[in-house]
């Protein structure tokens, strides 16, 4: 069974949050903190402040848009 996560990151240097979804949350947070995302590279480092698990990518994508 596939797992997908909707997550919220908070910048440790600015008052900004980022919402995303992924099927590998640890890898994705690492990518954000290494600067591999154009937007999030400006505000790194990031900390995970929220995550929720979903069983389908479509469900996770719909939930991401609500935030």
HELIX and SHEET records of a PDB file:
HELIX    1   1 UNK A   25  UNK A   33  1                                   9    
HELIX    2   2 UNK A   38  UNK A   41  1                                   4    
HELIX    3   3 UNK A   57  UNK A   66  1                                  10    
SHEET    1   A 3 UNK A  17  UNK A  22  0                                        
SHEET    2   A 3 UNK A   4  UNK A  11 -1                                        
SHEET    3   A 3 UNK A  46  UNK A  54 -1                                        
END                                                                             
